[in-house]
Amino acid sequence: MKTNKNLAIILFALLLSVASFAQKNQKRANMNVVNPKFDATKNIIDNLTASQNYSSLAKVFKAAEFEQMLREEGPYTILAPSNDVISRSSENLEFMTDPKNIHRTKDIAAYYMIPGKWYASDFGKLIRMSKGRGEIKTADGDILVLTLENSIIYLTDAKGNKAKLVFTDAIQSNGIIHGIDKTFSPN
């Protein structure tokens, strides 16, 4: 009887460790699904343009007339939704690259830019210093709220659109890129 109990305890512990291992690997897999292989010696716009998963954001920046700025020294921090995420947005690539929508496109593109170089650890420090709810200004002065949930950093815009970081700290010659899983909608 005692042997059966011990065996049950061992099996239960084994199941917990396997489940924990699978959960950690799933988190890692989710983080790397759209993680591009950027060249740290190239600038933001060149890396986004060459990326299989993030070239739509480069087109948005070009349509907003930010291309030259994102080739310059910086530093800039970019929050990058993937091509797939942008294609599912109500303000999709076709809308944002239409010249008649340039003012709206500039507002949207500026929302994905944060002046300076912000690593994920900097976001974490800001969240901790602000007791769980940090704020950061985008290039156009709007505020994104930073929170930490289950060891994942989330950013929320003024309209309540909430995006999680899906990869972090992709170093560029003139800044850094973090991948996000949703789009934002500035006012």
Backbone hydrogen bonds, N-H to C=O, Kabsch-Sander energy under -0.5 kcal/mol:
donor,donor_aa,acceptor,acceptor_aa,energy
5,K,1,M,-1.8
6,N,2,K,-2.5
7,L,3,T,-2.6
8,A,4,N,-2.4
9,I,5,K,-2.5
10,I,6,N,-2.5
11,L,7,L,-2.7
12,F,8,A,-2.5
13,A,9,I,-2.6
14,L,10,I,-2.5
15,L,11,L,-2.6
16,L,12,F,-2.3
17,S,13,A,-2.3
18,V,14,L,-2.4
19,A,15,L,-2.7
20,S,16,L,-2.5
21,F,17,S,-2.5
22,A,18,V,-2.7
23,Q,19,A,-2.4
24,K,20,S,-2.5
25,N,21,F,-2.5
26,Q,22,A,-2.4
27,K,23,Q,-2.3
28,R,24,K,-2.3
29,A,25,N,-2.8
30,N,26,Q,-2.8
31,M,27,K,-2.1
32,N,28,R,-1.5
33,V,29,A,-0.8
35,N,32,N,-0.8
38,F,36,P,-0.9
40,A,38,F,-0.7
42,K,39,D,-2.2
44,I,70,L,-0.5
45,I,70,L,-1.2
47,N,43,N,-2.3
48,L,44,I,-2.7
49,T,45,I,-2.4
50,A,46,D,-1.9
51,S,47,N,-1.0
51,S,48,L,-0.6
55,S,51,S,-0.7
57,L,54,Y,-0.6
58,A,54,Y,-1.0
59,K,55,S,-1.8
60,V,56,S,-2.1
61,F,57,L,-2.6
62,K,58,A,-2.3
63,A,59,K,-2.7
64,A,60,V,-1.9
65,E,62,K,-1.5
66,F,61,F,-3.1
67,E,61,F,-0.6
70,L,66,F,-2.2
71,R,68,Q,-1.5
72,E,68,Q,-0.9
72,E,69,M,-0.8
76,Y,174,N,-1.5
77,T,114,I,-2.6
78,I,76,Y,-0.5
78,I,176,I,-2.6
79,L,112,Y,-2.7
80,A,78,I,-0.7
80,A,178,H,-3.3
82,S,180,I,-0.7
83,N,53,N,-3.0
86,I,82,S,-2.5
87,S,83,N,-2.4
88,R,84,D,-1.2
89,S,86,I,-1.3
92,N,90,S,-0.9
96,M,92,N,-2.5
97,T,93,L,-2.0
98,D,95,F,-0.9
101,N,98,D,-2.6
102,I,99,P,-1.5
105,T,101,N,-2.7
106,K,102,I,-2.6
107,D,103,H,-1.8
108,I,104,R,-2.5
109,A,105,T,-3.1
110,A,106,K,-2.3
111,Y,107,D,-1.0
111,Y,108,I,-0.7
112,Y,108,I,-0.6
112,Y,109,A,-1.2
113,M,110,A,-1.2
114,I,77,T,-2.8
116,G,75,P,-2.0
118,W,116,G,-0.6
119,Y,117,K,-0.6
122,D,119,Y,-0.5
123,F,119,Y,-1.8
124,G,120,A,-2.5
125,K,121,S,-2.3
126,L,122,D,-2.4
127,I,123,F,-2.4
128,R,124,G,-2.5
129,M,125,K,-3.1
130,S,126,L,-1.5
131,K,128,R,-1.6
132,G,127,I,-3.1
133,R,127,I,-0.5
133,R,130,S,-0.6
134,G,146,L,-1.6
136,I,144,L,-2.2
138,T,142,D,-3.0
139,A,110,A,-1.3
139,A,113,M,-2.6
141,G,138,T,-2.0
144,L,136,I,-2.8
145,V,156,T,-2.7
146,L,134,G,-3.2
147,T,154,Y,-2.2
149,E,152,I,-2.7
152,I,149,E,-1.5
154,Y,147,T,-2.9
155,L,163,A,-3.1
156,T,145,V,-2.1
157,D,161,N,-2.3
160,G,157,D,-1.9
163,A,155,L,-3.1
163,A,161,N,-0.5
165,L,153,I,-2.4
166,V,164,K,-0.5
166,V,179,G,-2.3
167,F,179,G,-0.9
170,A,177,I,-2.4
171,I,169,D,-1.0
172,Q,175,G,-2.8
173,S,42,K,-3.0
175,G,172,Q,-0.9
176,I,76,Y,-2.4
177,I,170,A,-2.1
178,H,78,I,-2.9
179,G,167,F,-1.6
180,I,80,A,-2.2
181,D,164,K,-1.4
